[in-house]
């Protein structure tokens, strides 16, 4: 059984943290909170997101219907659009579940 060299382990940890910081900076996520402050209300953001998911589902339904009528033969695009709609719906469902859980937690807090 091999022993773990603590200095090597700390060096690897430091390297990983440095790479993580570099990736955050490259992704633009290392911006101060004041600079990223959103002026869009939460309700409007949620409404916009739901409209995007609804539009994606409508597009997938229309493409599926078009395929069923024989107007298109591209089954790959139909399946891709259906998967996009499914993923969007699942993500929306997960957000709803998290929001409900947070609401319940807040309501159960002692005052």
C-alpha positions in Angstrom: 0.0 0.0 0.0 1.4 3.4 -1.0 1.6 6.3 1.3 0.2 9.7 0.5 2.7 12.5 0.3 1.0 15.5 1.9 3.1 18.1 0.1 2.3 16.5 -3.3 -1.4 16.5 -2.4 -1.4 20.1 -1.3 0.5 21.0 -4.5 -2.1 19.2 -6.6 -4.9 21.0 -4.7 -3.3 24.3 -5.3 -2.9 23.6 -9.0 -6.6 22.6 -9.3 -7.7 25.8 -7.5 -5.5 27.9 -9.8 -6.9 26.3 -12.9 -10.5 26.7 -11.5 -9.8 30.4 -11.0 -8.4 30.8 -14.5 -11.5 29.1 -16.0 -13.8 31.4 -14.0 -11.9 34.5 -15.2 -12.0 33.2 -18.8 -15.8 32.6 -18.5 -16.3 36.1 -17.2 -17.6 34.9 -13.8 -15.0 36.6 -11.8 -16.7 40.0 -12.2 -17.7 41.9 -9.0 -21.3 41.6 -7.9 -21.8 45.4 -8.4 -20.9 45.1 -12.1 -23.3 42.2 -12.6 -26.3 43.6 -10.7 -29.4 42.8 -12.7 -32.1 45.3 -13.3 -34.5 42.7 -14.6 -37.0 41.6 -11.9 -37.1 37.9 -11.0 -40.7 37.4 -12.2 -39.8 38.8 -15.6 -36.8 36.5 -15.9 -38.9 33.5 -15.0 -41.6 34.6 -17.5 -39.0 35.0 -20.3 -37.5 31.5 -19.5 -40.9 29.9 -19.6 -41.7 31.5 -22.9 -38.4 30.2 -24.4 -39.3 26.6 -23.1 -42.8 27.0 -24.5 -41.5 28.1 -27.9 -39.1 25.2 -28.0 -41.9 22.8 -27.2 -44.1 24.4 -29.9 -41.3 24.1 -32.4 -40.8 20.4 -31.6 -44.5 19.7 -31.9 -44.7 21.5 -35.2 -41.7 19.6 -36.6 -43.1 16.3 -35.3 -46.5 17.0 -36.9 -44.7 17.9 -40.2 -42.8 14.6 -40.1 -46.0 12.7 -39.4 -47.7 14.3 -42.4 -44.8 13.4 -44.6 -43.8 17.0 -45.3 -40.2 16.4 -44.1 -38.0 13.3 -44.1 -35.4 14.6 -41.6 -36.0 12.4 -38.6 -32.7 13.6 -37.0 -33.8 17.2 -36.7 -37.2 16.1 -35.4 -35.5 14.0 -32.7 -33.0 16.7 -31.8 -35.8 19.3 -31.4 -37.8 16.9 -29.3 -34.8 16.3 -27.0 -34.2 20.0 -26.7 -37.8 20.5 -25.7 -37.6 17.6 -23.2 -34.5 18.9 -21.6 -35.9 22.4 -21.3 -39.1 21.0 -19.7 -37.1 18.9 -17.3 -34.9 21.9 -16.3 -38.0 24.0 -15.8 -39.5 21.3 -13.6 -36.4 21.1 -11.5 -36.3 24.9 -11.0 -40.0 24.7 -9.9 -39.2 21.9 -7.5 -36.3 23.9 -6.0 -38.4 27.0 -5.7 -41.2 25.1 -4.0 -38.7 23.5 -1.6 -37.2 26.9 -0.8 -40.7 28.4 -0.2 -41.6 25.5 2.2 -38.3 26.0 4.0 -39.0 29.7 4.5 -42.6 29.1 5.6 -41.5 26.6 8.2 -38.9 28.9 9.7 -39.7 30.0 13.2 -40.4 33.7 13.6 
